[in-house]
Amino acid sequence: MAEARQLKAGRWRIYLGTGLDLVRDPSTGSIATFDSLAAARRWWARVHPGEAPLPEARRCARCGGYFGPGAGSTFYAGRYYHPNHQPGGLDWRVS
């Protein structure tokens, strides 16, 4: 399954499979990078017409970070969280 992820610089890349392999443009061989999620979805639909629409990877509702292949996640009130970010618990951090 392919998924789109936003880079820190704001651009988007498409990753494939559980190993998060970068997707390359078949015409140039370069890593496919896009200015927006919509542009990545349009490219994916054009290059892979028979496949499902490209989703954005799941993000933690608290920190906005993506979940890696080995990262655990919890589902709370309809949103995904890293296990240590789930609301409702005690927050031991010092401000």
Secondary structure, 3 states (H helix, E strand, C coil): CEEEEECCCCCEEEEECCCCEECECCCCCCECEECCHHHHHHHHHHHCCCCCCCCECCECCCCCCECCCCCCCEEECCEEECHHHCCCCCCCCCC
